[in-house]
Amino acid sequence: MCGIVGYYGEQNAVPILINGLKRLEYRGYDSAGIAVMNGDGIQTIKKAGKVSVLDKQIDDSTLNGSIGMGHTRWATHGEPNDINAHPHWDHTGKIVLIHNGIIENYSAIKQVLMDKGIEFKSDTDTEVLVQLISDIYYSKRISFEQAVQVSLNQVVGAYGIVTFCSDEPEKLVAARYGSPLVLGLGENEYFIASDASPIVDHTRNVVYLDEGEMVTITKDGHEIRSIADDSIINKEATEIEFSIEEIEKGEYPHHMLKEIHEQVNTITDTLRGRLNLNEGTAHLGGISDYIDRIEKAHRIYITACGTSWHAGIMGKYLLEEYAGIPVHVEYASEFRYRKPIIDSRTVIIAISQSGETADTLAAIKKAKEFGALTVGICNVVGSSIARETDCGIYTHAGPEIGVASTKAFTSQVTVLFLLSLCFGRRNGLSQSSGKELSAALLGIGDQVQKVLDNSDDILEVAKSTVDADNFLYLGRGMNFPVALEGALKLKEISYIHAEGYPAAEMKHGPIALIDENMPVVFLAPHDRTYEKVLSNIQEVKARKGVIITVTNKRTKELKEISDYIIDVPATHPRIFPLLGSIALQLLAYHLAVLRGCHVDQPRNLAKSVTVE
């Protein structure tokens, strides 16, 4: 989850590294540090806290050099303090290294090195790796990149690393396995980063390193090799597709609020060119060669983590209702460790915003071992999941910087709508029903805007409930995963305890928690479940719960029984969950701001979970 940035060129690396870390801070903000190499050797500075703390320290320093690395940390091994911050030194004071990932066999390696008399200063697994490289380098008297390669073949786990050595001062080495790295190609300069956001300021030409690859950069150029067998790998550069403006906040106070408002366009962008209104169907070029195999599958699994898992549950409802295809939805973190029934007639649909989620990648690899067809739904072109799956669909949500996912979620759900239409029309969904849903999807931008126009009303609801310690979110059918997602958003950014449940399940336990201090958010569209949801609201009201109703029609009974009503526009009944999700994003956002929480960088979280 940590953020990595590296530079090799002719400029002073320090401002490039600091600006790059600010772009990557959503990946972790427990500590930050940089190292640069110059004629005097290697200099480092690192501090617990956010990049801004590090930046203040550097302003008063004389740190400079044309080769450098920077790191922003999400702590795994060792508490977030100055000592455990990256970069880490070897015992000779000549090698430094930054790392994103987890070295699983670090304890055994550490013991071997300690038996040799090597002393450790930190509690991190990362220091074990830099000490191992050092031990091999100086004992075997091989080149620095060879020492890195030999070391990486001895470790178990995930890593994205950048390292250099003052004994070979014109060389920078980077490698990845399980943690993403991007190589930027500039004019007489190179950039390394966990993703392309720090690179786009300097060049649009990048090479995405694949699993088990390392790159050595010298004044003569760069060379990519296989870590396993040392073979040279030739790779073509690709172009970064997003702009600098897309990753800046602009006039918004937070990235999250900007990204909530961007959904007017991002959902439409995900739909663009894929809907056929006349036929009431969808065309998805990314899976076109595999349509028949997907359609004939005996089993379909959707696997994902976090918010993407909630999107997957919505996809299950849609695919089963419209396409008549049975779907199982599983957490990738559980799927990878159990023994699911997988064979060549199985389809795995993996959903990930970043395309780098470690558990989801592991689930894909496991499925492929058993011959399953793998389909990716992700937001990042060139990501690991995009490359690892047999086929897939991009969401076109654009860069999402806020740690709590918003526009990525609704774009994922939009793709699942398209999948349902595509297979539904092939499996008996009538043309008229397909056209009805297609028309509703085409008009969704205006409907989203109406929800956003209600932001001030939602703010008033937040002001009235800001002191609550607990929330309960309830919905039926497709609105059950909306309840889960609404609760997750609230937990993530406001630190209020919240749970999402199917509305009828409230009576099987959660109703015991309800009193006059408990806000209960009901998703109450006027569909076939309305009367049942209304009964559930009555049950909460009888126990003095605070009723917040999200609905597409204010009826007399709702106005009488609800303490607060959040309106979303009336449209096709299957569109309500998307609109309701956006309303709940705004509720969570306003509550977090009112409580003084750091909306874009909530505590203990990181944007891309690239370790288990």
Buried (B, 14 or more C-beta within 10 A) or exposed (E): BBBBBBBBBEBBBBEBBBBBBBBBBBBBBBBBBBBBBBEEEBBBBBBBBBBBEBBEBBEEEEBBBBBBBBBBBBBBBBEBBEBBBBBBBBBBEBBBBBBBBBBBEBEEBBEEBEEEEBEBEBBBBBBBBBBBBBBBBBEEEBBBBBBBBBBBEEBEBBBBBBBBBBEBBEBBBBBBBBBBBBBBBBEEBBBBBBBBBBBBBBBBBBBBBBBBBBBBBBEEEBBBBBBEEEEEBEEEEBEBBBEEEBBBBEEBEBBBBBBBBBBBBBBBBBBEEBBBEEBBBBBBEBBEEBBEBBBEBEBBBBBBBBBBBBBBBBBBBBBBBBBEBEBBBBBBBEBBEEEBEBEEEBBBBBBBBBBBBBBBBBBBEBBBEEEBBBBBBBBBBBBBBBEBBBBBBBBBBBBBBBBBBBBBBBBBBBBBBBBBBBBBBBEEBEEEBBBBBBBBBBBBBEBBEBBBEBBEBBBEBBEBBBEBEBBBBBBBBBBBBBBBBBBBBBBBBBBBBBBBBBBBBBEEEBBEBBEEBBBBBBBBBBBEBBEEBBEBBEBBBEBEBBBBBBBBEEBEEBEEBBBBBBBBBBBBBBBBBBBBBBBBBBBBBBBBBBBEBBBBBBEEBBBBBBBB
